[in-house]
Amino acid sequence: MTESTLHAAPQTEAVVRARGLVVRTLRRWSLGDQEEPVMAIVAELVANAVRHARTPLEVRLVRRPAGVRVEVRDRASQLPRLSVPRLEEEEHRGLLIVDHYASAWGADLLPGGKVVWAEISAGAGTSRPP
């Protein structure tokens, strides 16, 4: 099992740094075909952690035989909820994007916080727009 980790402060810059982690890691793993779904999921989960948890966070990418697992840990105990926004709403779409690209996702409470995770199957690549 191969993994790559980033620790970040709860600032908008964390999203940029996490995207860089995705590009470097997937190139190293020769998984460029998974860049779009992994990038979308990482960007949304990190943005949610920055916006809602407001605590230091950790992004972890784990290479698995069936694809890539993304984990974003923070120190907040509130679990995310998937909601369907009204058409005129501009927010609350992040987990819909995660749900679109991930073969499975969820959140688990941990001592001192939580981890929100998503699994992207090998060959997920691009599909329909979310």
C-alpha positions in Angstrom: 0.0 0.0 0.0 1.4 3.4 -1.1 0.3 6.7 0.4 1.0 10.4 0.3 0.1 12.9 3.0 -0.3 16.6 3.4 -0.8 18.6 6.7 -2.3 22.0 6.3 -3.7 25.0 8.2 -7.4 25.7 7.8 -6.8 28.3 5.1 -8.0 28.6 1.5 -4.4 27.9 0.4 -4.9 24.3 1.7 -7.0 23.6 -1.4 -4.2 24.7 -3.7 -1.7 22.7 -1.8 -3.9 19.6 -1.8 -4.4 19.9 -5.6 -0.6 19.9 -6.0 -0.4 16.8 -3.9 -2.9 15.1 -6.2 -1.0 16.0 -9.3 2.4 14.9 -7.9 1.1 11.7 -6.4 -1.0 10.5 -9.3 1.9 11.1 -11.7 4.3 9.2 -9.5 1.8 6.4 -9.3 1.1 6.5 -13.1 -2.6 7.1 -12.5 -3.1 10.2 -14.6 -6.4 8.9 -15.8 -7.8 9.3 -12.3 -6.7 12.9 -11.9 -10.0 14.5 -12.6 -12.1 12.6 -10.1 -9.5 12.6 -7.4 -8.8 16.3 -7.9 -12.5 17.1 -7.7 -13.0 15.1 -4.5 -9.9 16.4 -2.8 -10.8 20.0 -3.6 -14.3 19.6 -2.2 -13.4 17.8 0.9 -10.5 20.1 1.8 -12.7 23.2 1.1 -15.4 21.8 3.4 -12.8 21.2 6.1 -11.5 24.7 5.8 -15.0 26.2 5.8 -16.7 24.1 8.4 -14.1 22.5 10.7 -11.7 25.5 10.8 -9.0 23.2 12.4 -5.7 21.9 11.1 -6.3 19.2 8.6 -4.6 16.2 7.0 -5.1 15.0 3.4 -4.1 11.4 2.7 -4.1 9.6 -0.6 -3.8 5.9 -0.5 -3.1 3.7 -3.6 -5.1 0.5 -3.5 -5.4 -2.3 -6.1 -8.9 -1.2 -6.9 -8.1 2.6 -7.2 -7.4 5.5 -4.8 -8.7 6.3 -1.4 -8.9 9.9 -0.3 -9.1 10.8 3.4 -9.4 14.3 4.9 -9.1 14.5 8.6 -9.9 17.4 10.8 -10.5 18.0 14.5 -14.2 18.8 14.3 -16.8 16.2 15.4 -19.7 17.3 13.2 -20.2 14.8 10.4 -21.0 16.1 6.9 -24.4 15.6 5.4 -25.3 15.2 1.8 -28.0 17.7 0.8 -29.7 18.5 -2.4 -29.6 22.3 -2.9 -32.4 24.3 -4.6 -31.6 25.4 -8.1 -31.1 29.0 -7.0 -28.6 28.0 -4.3 -24.9 28.5 -5.1 -23.6 26.5 -2.1 -24.1 23.0 -0.7 -23.0 21.1 -3.8 -19.7 19.8 -2.6 -20.8 16.4 -1.4 -22.9 16.0 -4.5 -19.7 16.2 -6.5 -18.0 13.7 -4.2 -20.9 11.4 -4.5 -20.8 11.7 -8.3 -17.1 10.8 -8.7 -16.6 8.3 -5.8 -17.5 4.6 -5.9 -18.1 4.9 -2.1 -17.7 7.7 0.5 -18.4 8.4 4.1 -17.3 9.9 7.3 -16.1 8.3 10.6 -15.7 9.9 14.0 -12.3 9.5 15.5 -10.9 10.5 18.9 -10.4 14.2 18.6 -12.2 14.7 15.3 -13.3 12.9 12.1 -12.2 11.6 8.8 -14.2 12.1 5.6 -13.1 9.5 3.0 -13.9 8.6 -0.6 -12.9 5.8 -2.8 -12.3 6.2 -6.6 -12.3 3.0 -8.6 -9.4 2.4 -11.1 -10.4 3.7 -14.5 -13.0 6.1 -13.0 -11.6 8.8 -15.3 -14.1 11.3 -16.6 -17.8 10.5 -16.9 -20.9 12.5 -17.0 -20.8 16.0 -15.6 -22.1 16.3 -12.0 
